[in-house]
Amino acid sequence: MWKLDITNISGIRDGEPTVKPGINAVQASNWQGKTSLVTAIRTVLGGSVTSTTLTDGADAGRVRLQTPDSDQVYERRLQRTDRTVTADGQPYLTDEQHQAAAELFAFLDERNRIRTAVREGEDLTPHLIEPLEREDIEGQIRRLKSERESVDSELERARQAAEKLPAKTEAISRLETELAELEAELDELEGDTTDSGEQTELREELTQARRERERVSQRINRLEGKIESLESQIEDKESVLEDLTVSVAPGLSGKLEQKQTALRELDQEIETLEALYNATKQVLDKGLLDVVADVDRRIDSDHLTCWVCGSDSTRDDIERQMDGLSDGISDRREQHSELQSTVSDLQDKQRETEQKRRRKRSLEDGLDALQTNLVDSREELTHAKKELAAHDERIDTLESRVQETGDRRKSLDQEIARTETKLERHRTEQTQLESQAQQREQLQERLSSLSEKIDDLRSRRDRVIRTARTAFDEALEDVVAKFNPSFEHARLKNHVDPDSGGTQRLELIIVRDGREISVDALSEGEVELIGLIATLAGHEAFDVADQVPCILLDDLGGLASEHVHTLVTYLEARTDYLVTTAYPEAGEFDGHVLSPDDWDVVSDHVDQPA
């Protein structure tokens, strides 16, 4: 089971609950810490943190999680600075994409954006494909294309090597025949001589000396060519380095961090203002003024006592304040857009500077290696020339002592030495060509694999949308059979927007009595069911169960008790751990029951919601 250790998270001051495989039901009345437990779990798993995640009045808090399949203890620590709450530590989920998928498709509480979008009749597409935006698909495709071009070049070289092999083999065979003929002629010439044994030994020594001189001469030629090539490469790299300018904007990192902090603060401010606006609008639009305040209905306007500050007010005053609040939210959204653009520009500059730094380091490292190679080659050339001079001196000495049998023997010795050197070079080149040619199959497989990955990434968005639609339809069939709603069908319709280059968009279609209806025509419970089905579509499309082994359920007040039980049983098969909140009147659940009585909650000390 999962063991949790909670301190100052939402309404829980201190608690050590456990979560077991299967259904885990947190049953209690209002303000007892049900939602707070869900908040604690989503926090340690890697969910987003708001100012209300940390207990009101507390400066610090934490959540620890010990799972049975790991010795590691996951922990997130919260810290309040002014009105901002920040988090650090090691959550269960560290990948940004997995965190986003969990927020959307596994944390099904009142903050779930898909459930909210269904209630508000908003477009579901941005939410259902949000994890894709964090994958940097275009960046992955660019990197794979670059790698594919490199592999393709290697494959072309391997094919060219295979094409050169027959000619190289034929050249080696021809040289071997020539060498055998030259050696046979030399043996025949040696057999005809009547020289003394001493002369024979001198001739053999002279022949060996000439061969060694020829080899050294060939090595000198190769070294001189290598040195010329190295000098050319060094000149090219020095030219590139001279033109490469790495300019660093002063204070770029600090400015970027400052802008990112401001962006996060603005996000939280917008979220808070929107929550206030939406809550007040719900009170006004749904006629709930009588619930939160005493209303004196007059001809000019409804007069009431403000339920927040206690002062006298009117409905018109509140609506005017709402208009001002809406304008404030719009202004902050514009600020957010401008700030986001600034952050993106700063990040681009930072990436560009780092790329130039890496390029410069690579050039400098390559230049150092070339210069070291050049020094070594020049030193080797000096030694080779000294060795050649020594061979020349030795040959001159031997020639003066040997009674030559004729110019033909000299010619044969030289030709044999040249042929042996040439044959050795061709054999080395043959070995290199064979090694290159043998890589063709492996390179072709790698090339095909890279192409498949690129095609897979290009079609990933469409596949995710198709999978989401299929999962939604399958889940809906189960829901219609199990919950018997007033509508007979609902689906995610694939709509292609021609104004955005053919981008696909998922449109929620609900059918009742053969007619399409809007979400507003459904009961609260039916809206919640459709919202949950939509989250399950993303849960299936992104294989969330493989990343997040739990589903969190909260804010199911719109569902009847029997439907809550049916929903919990239905979701149990999709995850290892299911945590749900419920009121006592929902009845007993077939699973592990967590009691808030075992925790120290805020409502135990003060009269305020937990």
Residue pairs with C-beta under 8 A, 6 or more apart in sequence:
1 18
1 19
1 20
1 21
1 68
2 18
2 19
2 20
2 65
2 66
2 67
2 68
2 577
3 16
3 18
3 65
3 66
4 15
4 16
4 17
4 18
4 19
4 40
4 41
4 44
4 63
4 64
4 65
5 16
5 62
5 63
5 64
6 12
6 14
6 15
6 16
6 17
6 37
6 40
6 62
6 63
6 64
6 599
7 13
7 14
7 61
7 62
7 63
8 14
8 54
8 55
8 58
8 60
8 61
8 62
8 78
9 36
9 39
9 40
9 43
9 53
9 54
9 55
9 61
9 62
9 63
9 78
10 33
10 35
10 36
10 39
10 40
10 52
10 53
10 54
10 55
10 610
11 31
11 33
11 35
11 36
11 55
11 601
11 602
11 603
11 609
11 610
12 33
12 36
12 37
12 40
12 55
12 599
12 600
12 601
12 602
12 610
13 55
13 58
13 599
13 600
13 601
13 602
13 604
13 605
14 599
14 600
15 33
15 37
15 598
15 599
15 600
15 601
16 598
17 37
17 594
17 598
17 599
18 592
18 594
19 41
19 550
19 577
19 579
19 592
19 594
20 577
20 591
20 592
21 576
21 577
22 572
22 577
22 578
22 591
22 592
23 568
23 569
23 572
23 578
23 580
23 589
23 590
23 591
23 592
24 577
24 578
24 579
24 580
24 591
24 592
24 593
24 594
25 568
25 580
25 581
25 582
25 589
25 591
25 592
25 593
25 594
26 33
26 34
26 37
26 38
26 579
26 580
26 581
26 582
26 593
26 594
26 596
27 34
27 581
27 582
27 583
27 584
27 586
27 589
27 593
27 594
27 595
28 34
28 583
28 584
28 595
28 596
29 583
29 584
30 609
31 603
31 608
31 609
31 610
32 596
32 601
32 603
32 610
33 596
33 599
33 601
33 602
33 603
33 610
34 554
34 581
34 582
34 596
35 109
35 110
35 554
35 555
35 581
35 610
36 601
36 610
37 579
37 581
37 594
37 596
37 599
38 107
38 109
38 552
38 553
38 554
38 579
38 581
39 53
39 109
40 63
41 63
41 65
41 550
41 552
41 579
42 102
42 103
42 107
42 109
42 552
43 49
43 53
43 63
43 76
43 78
43 87
43 91
44 63
44 64
44 65
44 74
44 75
44 76
44 91
44 92
45 65
45 91
45 92
45 93
45 102
45 107
45 548
45 550
46 76
46 91
46 92
46 93
46 94
46 98
46 99
46 102
47 99
47 102
47 103
47 107
48 103
49 76
49 78
49 85
49 86
49 87
50 85
50 268
50 271
51 80
51 83
51 84
51 85
51 268
51 272
53 61
53 78
53 85
54 60
54 61
54 78
54 80
54 85
55 61
55 602
56 602
56 608
58 80
59 79
59 80
60 77
60 78
60 79
60 80
61 77
61 78
62 75
62 76
62 77
62 78
62 89
63 75
63 76
64 73
64 74
64 75
65 73
65 74
65 75
65 92
66 73
66 74
67 74
67 92
72 90
74 89
74 90
74 91
74 92
75 89
75 90
76 87
76 88
76 89
76 90
76 91
77 87
77 88
77 89
78 85
78 86
78 87
79 85
79 86
79 87
79 88
84 264
84 265
84 268
91 99
93 99
93 102
93 547
93 548
95 547
96 134
97 131
97 134
97 135
98 547
98 548
100 130
100 131
100 134
101 131
101 538
101 542
101 544
101 547
101 548
102 544
102 547
102 548
103 112
103 113
104 112
104 113
104 114
104 127
104 128
104 130
104 131
104 535
104 538
105 114
105 535
105 536
105 538
105 539
105 542
105 544
106 539
106 544
106 548
106 550
106 551
106 552
106 575
107 552
108 115
108 532
108 535
108 551
108 552
108 553
108 554
109 552
109 553
109 554
109 555
110 554
110 555
112 531
112 535
113 127
114 124
114 127
114 128
114 531
114 534
114 535
114 538
115 528
115 531
115 532
115 534
115 535
116 122
116 531
117 123
117 124
117 127
117 531
117 534
118 124
118 508
118 519
118 527
118 530
118 531
118 534
119 519
119 527
119 531
121 518
121 519
121 520
123 505
123 506
123 507
124 492
124 506
124 508
124 534
125 465
125 504
125 505
125 506
127 538
128 464
128 465
128 468
128 506
128 534
128 537
128 538
128 541
129 461
129 464
129 465
131 542
132 460
132 461
132 464
135 460
137 457
137 458
137 460
137 461
140 457
141 454
141 457
141 458
144 450
144 453
144 454
144 457
145 454
147 450
148 447
148 450
148 451
148 454
151 443
151 446
151 447
151 450
152 447
154 439
154 443
155 440
155 443
155 444
155 447
157 436
158 436
158 437
158 439
158 440
158 443
159 440
161 432
161 433
161 434
161 436
161 437
162 433
162 436
162 437
162 440
164 433
165 430
165 433
165 434
165 437
168 426
168 429
168 430
168 433
169 430
171 426
172 423
172 426
172 427
172 430
175 419
175 422
175 423
175 426
176 423
178 419
179 416
179 419
179 420
179 423
182 412
182 415
182 416
182 419
183 416
185 412
186 409
186 412
186 413
186 416
189 405
189 408
189 409
189 412
190 200
190 203
193 200
193 405
195 203
195 403
195 405
199 402
199 403
202 398
202 401
202 402
203 402
203 405
203 409
205 398
206 395
206 398
206 399
206 402
206 413
207 413
209 391
209 394
209 395
209 398
210 395
210 413
210 414
210 417
211 413
211 416
211 417
211 420
212 391
213 388
213 391
213 392
213 395
213 417
214 414
214 417
214 418
214 421
215 417
215 421
216 384
216 387
216 388
216 391
217 388
218 421
219 384
220 381
220 384
220 385
220 388
223 377
223 380
223 381
223 384
224 381
226 377
227 374
227 377
227 378
227 381
230 370
230 373
230 374
230 377
231 374
233 370
234 367
234 370
234 371
234 374
237 363
237 366
237 367
237 370
238 367
240 363
241 360
241 363
241 364
241 367
244 356
244 359
244 360
244 363
245 356
246 353
246 356
246 357
246 360
247 353
248 353
249 349
249 353
252 346
252 349
252 350
252 353
253 350
255 346
256 343
256 346
256 347
256 350
259 339
259 342
259 343
259 346
260 343
262 339
263 336
263 339
263 340
263 343
266 332
266 335
266 336
266 339
267 336
269 332
270 329
270 332
270 333
270 336
273 325
273 328
273 329
273 332
274 329
276 325
277 322
277 325
277 326
277 329
280 318
280 322
280 325
281 322
282 288
283 289
283 291
283 292
284 315
284 318
284 319
284 322
289 295
289 302
289 304
289 315
292 307
293 304
293 305
293 306
293 307
294 304
294 305
295 302
295 303
295 304
296 302
296 303
296 304
297 303
301 314
301 315
301 316
302 314
302 315
303 312
303 313
303 314
304 312
304 313
304 314
304 315
305 311
305 312
305 313
306 312
306 313
306 318
404 410
461 504
462 504
464 541
464 542
465 494
465 504
465 506
465 541
467 537
467 540
467 541
468 492
468 506
468 537
468 538
468 540
468 541
469 491
469 492
469 494
469 506
469 537
470 540
471 536
471 537
471 539
471 540
471 541
472 491
472 492
472 533
472 534
472 536
472 537
473 491
473 492
475 533
475 536
475 537
476 489
476 490
476 491
476 533
478 570
479 485
479 529
479 533
479 570
480 488
480 489
482 566
482 570
483 529
483 563
483 566
485 522
485 526
485 529
486 512
486 522
486 523
486 526
487 510
487 511
487 512
487 517
487 522
487 526
488 511
488 512
488 513
489 510
489 511
490 508
490 509
490 510
490 511
490 530
490 533
491 508
491 509
492 506
492 507
492 508
492 509
492 534
492 537
493 506
493 507
493 508
493 509
494 504
494 505
494 506
494 507
495 504
495 505
495 506
495 507
496 502
496 503
496 504
496 505
497 503
497 504
497 505
508 519
508 530
508 534
509 516
510 516
510 517
510 518
510 519
510 521
510 522
510 530
511 517
512 521
519 527
519 530
522 530
523 558
524 558
525 558
525 559
525 560
525 563
527 558
528 556
528 558
528 559
529 559
529 563
529 567
532 567
536 571
536 574
538 544
539 545
539 551
539 574
545 574
545 575
548 575
549 575
549 576
549 577
550 575
550 576
550 577
550 578
550 579
551 571
551 574
551 575
551 577
551 578
551 579
552 579
552 580
553 567
553 568
553 571
553 578
553 579
553 580
553 581
554 580
554 581
555 581
556 564
556 567
556 580
556 581
556 582
559 567
561 585
561 586
561 587
564 580
564 582
564 586
565 586
565 587
565 589
568 578
568 580
568 589
569 590
571 578
572 578
572 591
578 591
580 589
582 589
596 610
601 610
602 608
602 609
602 610
603 609
603 610
